[in-house]
Each structure stands twice: as structure tokens, then as C-alpha cells.
Amino acid sequence: MWYLNILLLTLPFLKEVLAEPWRLSTSQTPQQHIDLNKNPGMESSGGGFGPVADDGYGVSYIIVGENLINFHVSCKFSCPETDSHRFGSNIKQALCDIRDLFHLDRNSTK
């Protein structure tokens, strides 16, 4: 980890950014090991991870084929300000809003 210390000492931007609380931690789980055309119905819900801040969220998402995105949202019960169900509902609403902006049918594949 000596290289990280040197980097922090030489780059003030990184020193400041890494000192900030990370309330949202996200990552995509790739699904390249299953050919969904040959194996329909073999979708994976992906994995997940916890938040890195006590008042934050951990959000893992997996893009499954052309028509499905699975999300895993987690937070700590000990924080009264976080709610993973509410956060998931907001993700769903945002994706529906994007769909509606493009005037796509709910069952559209394009």
C-alpha cells in the first residue's frame, strides 16, 4: 500500500476525494457465462454487497440479455435515513421515466 500513500501525498484531488464518505457504492455484475439464446430462463439475479458507509447504500446490478436488469440494493437497518425498498422503488421509477421519454411500449424490445 506504499504506492497509495505516495499517490495521496502527490495528488491533492485524490486525498480530498478519498476522505469523503462514500454513501453510494455501485458495481455491475457481468453475465457472460450464460448464453441466454441457448438457455432461456437461466437468468441470474446476480450478487450483492453491503454499503461502505453506515448511512449509505450498496447497489449491485446485472444486465441480463436485452430486456432485463436486476438490482440488489442494501443498506443498514441501524440507519433510520436509509431504506433499500424505497431506493429500489426510486430506481424502478427512474427507469420507467426513461422508457417513457423514448415512448417505448412496456413490452418493447427496442
C-alpha positions as CSV (number, residue, x, y, z in Angstrom):
1,M,0.0,0.0,0.0
2,W,3.0,2.3,0.0
3,Y,2.2,3.3,-3.6
4,L,-1.3,4.5,-2.4
5,N,0.3,6.7,0.3
6,I,2.7,8.2,-2.3
7,L,-0.2,8.8,-4.7
8,L,-2.3,10.5,-1.9
9,L,0.6,12.7,-1.0
10,T,1.3,13.8,-4.6
11,L,-2.4,14.2,-5.8
12,P,-4.4,16.6,-3.6
13,F,-7.6,15.8,-5.5
14,L,-7.3,12.1,-4.6
15,K,-6.6,12.9,-1.0
16,E,-9.7,15.0,-0.8
17,V,-12.0,12.6,-2.7
18,L,-10.9,9.5,-0.8
19,A,-11.5,11.3,2.5
20,E,-15.2,11.9,1.6
21,P,-17.8,9.4,2.8
22,W,-18.9,7.1,0.0
23,R,-22.7,6.9,0.5
24,L,-23.3,5.1,-2.7
25,S,-21.3,2.1,-3.8
26,T,-22.2,0.5,-7.1
27,S,-20.9,-2.2,-9.3
28,Q,-22.1,-4.2,-12.3
29,T,-22.0,-8.0,-12.1
30,P,-21.3,-9.2,-15.7
31,Q,-23.2,-12.2,-17.0
32,Q,-21.0,-13.5,-19.8
33,H,-21.0,-17.2,-18.8
34,I,-24.6,-18.0,-19.9
35,D,-25.9,-17.8,-23.5
36,L,-29.5,-16.7,-22.9
37,N,-30.4,-17.6,-26.5
38,K,-29.4,-21.2,-26.0
39,N,-30.5,-21.3,-22.4
40,P,-33.7,-19.2,-21.9
41,G,-34.8,-18.9,-18.4
42,M,-31.3,-19.2,-16.9
43,E,-31.1,-15.6,-15.8
44,S,-29.1,-14.9,-12.7
45,S,-30.2,-12.4,-10.1
46,G,-26.5,-11.5,-9.6
47,G,-24.7,-10.9,-6.4
48,G,-24.7,-8.1,-4.0
49,F,-22.7,-6.3,-1.3
50,G,-23.3,-4.0,1.6
51,P,-22.9,-0.3,1.9
52,V,-19.4,1.1,2.7
53,A,-20.9,3.9,4.8
54,D,-23.2,3.5,7.8
55,D,-25.7,5.9,6.1
56,G,-25.2,4.6,2.6
57,Y,-26.3,2.1,0.1
58,G,-24.7,-0.8,-1.8
59,V,-26.2,-1.3,-5.2
60,S,-25.2,-4.2,-7.5
61,Y,-26.8,-4.5,-10.9
62,I,-26.7,-7.1,-13.6
63,I,-27.7,-6.6,-17.2
64,V,-29.3,-9.9,-18.4
65,G,-29.8,-10.0,-22.1
66,E,-31.6,-7.2,-23.9
67,N,-34.7,-6.8,-21.7
68,L,-33.8,-7.3,-18.1
69,I,-31.8,-5.5,-15.4
70,N,-31.6,-7.0,-11.9
71,F,-30.7,-4.8,-8.9
72,H,-29.6,-5.8,-5.5
73,V,-29.9,-2.8,-3.1
74,S,-28.7,-3.0,0.5
75,C,-28.4,-0.6,3.5
76,K,-28.0,-0.9,7.2
77,F,-31.1,-1.3,9.4
78,S,-29.3,0.8,12.0
79,C,-29.6,4.0,9.9
80,P,-33.1,5.5,10.1
81,E,-32.5,7.6,6.9
82,T,-31.8,4.7,4.6
83,D,-34.4,2.4,3.1
84,S,-33.4,-0.2,0.5
85,H,-37.1,-0.8,-0.6
86,R,-37.6,3.0,-1.2
87,F,-34.3,3.2,-3.0
88,G,-35.2,0.3,-5.3
89,S,-38.6,1.8,-6.0
90,N,-36.9,5.0,-7.0
91,I,-34.6,3.1,-9.4
92,K,-37.7,1.5,-10.9
93,Q,-39.4,4.8,-11.3
94,A,-36.4,6.4,-12.9
95,L,-36.1,3.6,-15.4
96,C,-39.8,3.8,-16.2
97,D,-39.4,7.6,-16.7
98,I,-36.5,7.0,-19.2
99,R,-38.7,4.4,-21.0
100,D,-41.5,6.9,-21.2
101,L,-39.1,9.6,-22.6
102,F,-38.4,7.4,-25.5
103,H,-42.1,6.5,-25.9
104,L,-41.3,2.8,-25.6
105,D,-44.1,0.3,-25.0
106,R,-43.8,-1.7,-21.8
107,N,-43.1,-4.9,-23.7
108,S,-40.8,-3.3,-26.3
109,T,-37.5,-4.9,-27.2
110,K,-36.2,-1.8,-29.0
